[in-house]
């Protein structure tokens, strides 16, 4: 929520937050993120900007309440638009286009996005409550839900082997 409205260049953001080494890892052809994404059919677009996603969260909150049957499709479409197509979902027209593609009413979406206070506090409160209840104190923080809906969580930048082990254990618990 601290990202400026115009967003930031992704590479500049990574350098400022994690140092030059982060860019070197990010740029490698077989970096862990790209390898993991490829395994599930995701090709991350490295040309995307780091954007403010408050409106995305507000729209999902509204959708969860008013059109829960479309929430998953909305989130999947937003993830695809941002991570693979590098769409700037902080721009109202881009976000509206994604929402209407999954069958949400343009008028309703426009109402939500047009009122910057609508669902804003709910998003902030839900974020704060979730972090507090899970004792999140840093990023990255991963929550993996198994087939039975039971979450497994872990914190910190972990090597791919550790993440793979957690995924396997989560599947075994299902």
C-alpha angles and dihedrals in degrees: 000000000000095000112114116251092251092052126221137269104268095226093048090049092051093049092048093048104034107014135248091299089068090062091048090054091042092053097049112111094231100036115156094252094054092043092050091045093050090055090062098035099263120134107191114220108225091196094071122114125237101249142188106256101188092112090050090054092046090051092049090049090053092046092050089056102037105026106018092161089065099044097095092047091049093051093045091050092048092049091049093046093049105035100035106024095033091227114172099236091181085077111086096222092053093048093046090052092053092048095050091048088067092049102264117146113263090215094053093045090049090052092053095045093042093059106062091192095053108111091345095117091043090055092048093046093047091049093049093045094048092050092047096047092049093042092237110177102160148014144294095043119172129202116187119188119206125215091273091055095251112141127223116195136191136168137220138039101302129189114255090252092061092048090048090051092051090049092051092048090049090054092048091053092055 
